[in-house]
Amino acid sequence: MFAHVDINNCYVSCECLFQPQLKSKVVVVLSNNDGCVIARSNEAKALGIKMADAEFMV
């Protein structure tokens, strides 16, 4: 049996579970090799931050 689960903003959602003070704040998660955005909160999306934006562009 296989299952596919898609969670919106997975890394951001998981981080907000462990750090509740991040809820309703602009949160982005960066990749560890090249510093590109790999997950973003809805607040970050509203600001126009796109997936794969480089850290210096955020």
Buried (B, 14 or more C-beta within 10 A) or exposed (E): EEEEEEEEBEBBEEBBEEEEEBEEEBBBBBEEEEBBBBBBBEBBBEEEBEEEBEEEEB
